Amino acid sequence: MTKKEIFIVSAFTENSVWKQVLGICSALAVTNLMKNSLVMGLGVTFTLALSGLTISLLRQYIPKRVRMMVQTLIIASYVIIVDIFLKAFYPEMSKALGPYVGLIITNCIIMGRAEAFAGKNKPLDSMIDGIGAGLGYSLVLLLISFFRELFGFGSVMGFSVLGDWWYRWSIMVMAPSAFFMLAILIWIIEGPLRANRKK
């Protein structure tokens, strides 16, 4: 595959959230505001890209029996960088995201890309795959948070757009709404595709 194809496949064709339903914990937790979703998406993209690059560079030197532990250590190192960066420069955002930044370590998208791609492919390709998977993940989070914030708070990226006349839907601020929004998104995307396959 070309580098462009690697990106398209990881970001859209095999999107980890709507295609494989991975990493949805953060979709349920942080998507009530677009700013939270954007920062989480950037953190995951950073971790995916650099952990993919590092794991690919070291893949020939990592013994198979300890590869999962080494991969987790590499991923954790980049997550710690994200966490320290947020605490140092964006303390309010760090508090808003709470423990979910640290939980990037356990995000199955990252470990999945490490196992499925970075452990078998060239460093630059692995980094592109990580960027694609991270941006695909971020896109889903931002789509969900756009509607949750709009209907729940009447705002987009913290800016009021619906005004005082809008009756806030409190259900959209709660975690279950993220689950329903994700289900609707998967239905919208996958429904027509499956119908076309049957034809």
Secondary structure, DSSP 8 states (H G I E B T S, - for coil): --HHHHHHIIIIIT-TTTTT--SHHHHHHSTTSHHHHHHHHHHHHHHHHHHHHHHHHHTTTS-GGGHHHHHHHHHHHHHHHHHHHHHHH-HHHHHHHGGGTGGGGG-HHHHHHIIIIITTS-HHHHHHHHHHHHHHHHHHHHHHHHHHHHHHHSEETTEE-S-TTS---GGGGSHHHHHHHHHHHHHHHHHHHHHHHH-
